Amino acid sequence: MEVRQAVLWSGLLLGSQATDTLTTAIDRARGAVELMPISNQLLEVGGVALFWTFKLMIVASAAAALMAAARKVREDHRLSRITFRISLLAVQAVTIGLAVVSLSNLALLTSI
């Protein structure tokens, strides 16, 4: 059960990161400014390719942590269940937050 949840939410996180990257790139191409300092620096230095690579690394790290915790839960390690739940909750919150950001980027795109 935990492994399936880890895979599902990792995939959803990847999708929300991809959507955020796409809408950010389109908005910037139309003259919008990135307000997140780290994202702006990545876009200035390496463009969308570096920005996307950074986001892929974040997703890979989150997926690896979730999968490791999920496997430990199977082995019935008590603290792993807590670690998995907290990690899963964090990934869920970030995924939902990125979906909201992507919708905001889309709204900005229609107003430009």
C-alpha positions as CSV (number, residue, x, y, z in Angstrom):
1,M,0.0,0.0,0.0
2,E,2.7,2.5,1.0
3,V,4.8,1.8,-2.1
4,R,1.8,2.4,-4.4
5,Q,1.1,5.7,-2.6
6,A,4.8,6.7,-3.0
7,V,4.7,6.0,-6.7
8,L,1.4,7.7,-7.2
9,W,2.3,10.9,-5.4
10,S,5.8,11.0,-6.9
11,G,4.2,10.8,-10.3
12,L,1.7,13.6,-9.4
13,L,4.6,15.7,-8.1
14,L,6.4,15.2,-11.4
15,G,3.3,16.3,-13.3
16,S,2.8,19.4,-11.2
17,Q,6.5,20.3,-11.5
18,A,6.2,19.9,-15.3
19,T,3.1,22.0,-15.4
20,D,4.7,24.7,-13.3
21,T,7.8,24.7,-15.5
22,L,5.7,24.9,-18.7
23,T,3.5,27.8,-17.5
24,T,6.5,29.6,-16.1
25,A,8.3,29.4,-19.4
26,I,5.3,30.6,-21.3
27,D,4.7,33.5,-18.9
28,R,8.3,34.5,-19.1
29,A,8.3,34.4,-22.9
30,R,5.4,36.8,-22.8
31,G,7.1,39.3,-20.5
32,A,6.2,38.1,-17.0
33,V,8.8,38.2,-14.2
34,E,9.6,35.3,-12.0
35,L,9.2,36.4,-8.4
36,M,10.8,33.4,-6.6
37,P,14.5,34.4,-6.2
38,I,15.9,30.9,-6.6
39,S,13.8,30.1,-9.6
40,N,14.6,33.4,-11.1
41,Q,18.3,32.9,-10.7
42,L,18.1,29.4,-12.3
43,L,16.2,30.8,-15.2
44,E,18.6,33.7,-15.7
45,V,21.7,31.5,-15.5
46,G,20.6,28.4,-17.4
47,G,17.2,29.1,-18.8
48,V,14.3,26.7,-18.7
49,A,16.6,23.6,-19.1
50,L,18.4,24.3,-15.8
51,F,15.1,25.1,-14.1
52,W,13.6,21.8,-15.3
53,T,16.7,19.9,-14.3
54,F,16.5,21.3,-10.8
55,K,12.9,20.4,-10.6
56,L,13.6,16.8,-11.8
57,M,16.3,16.5,-9.1
58,I,13.7,17.6,-6.4
59,V,11.2,15.0,-7.6
60,A,13.8,12.3,-7.8
61,S,14.9,13.1,-4.2
62,A,11.4,13.1,-2.9
63,A,10.6,9.9,-4.7
64,A,13.7,8.2,-3.3
65,A,12.9,9.3,0.2
66,L,9.3,8.1,-0.1
67,M,10.2,4.8,-1.6
68,A,12.9,4.1,1.1
69,A,10.4,4.9,3.9
70,A,7.7,2.8,2.2
71,R,10.1,-0.2,2.1
72,K,11.0,0.2,5.7
73,V,7.3,0.3,6.6
74,R,6.9,-3.1,5.0
75,E,9.7,-4.4,7.2
76,D,7.6,-3.2,10.2
77,H,9.9,-0.5,11.5
78,R,7.9,1.6,13.8
79,L,9.5,5.0,13.2
80,S,9.4,4.4,9.4
81,R,5.6,4.5,9.4
82,I,5.8,8.0,11.0
83,T,8.6,9.1,8.6
84,F,6.6,7.8,5.7
85,R,3.4,9.6,6.7
86,I,5.2,12.9,7.3
87,S,7.1,12.6,4.0
88,L,3.9,11.7,2.1
89,L,2.0,14.6,3.7
90,A,4.8,17.0,2.6
91,V,4.8,15.7,-1.0
92,Q,1.0,16.0,-1.1
93,A,1.1,19.5,0.2
94,V,3.8,20.5,-2.3
95,T,2.0,18.8,-5.2
96,I,-1.3,20.6,-4.4
97,G,0.6,23.9,-3.9
98,L,2.2,23.6,-7.3
99,A,-1.1,22.9,-8.9
100,V,-2.4,26.2,-7.4
101,V,0.8,28.0,-8.6
102,S,0.3,26.5,-12.1
103,L,-3.3,27.8,-12.1
104,S,-2.1,31.2,-11.0
105,N,0.5,31.2,-13.8
106,L,-2.3,30.3,-16.2
107,A,-4.5,33.1,-15.0
108,L,-1.5,35.5,-15.4
109,L,-1.0,34.2,-18.9
110,T,-4.6,35.0,-19.9
111,S,-4.2,38.6,-18.5
112,I,-1.0,39.4,-20.4
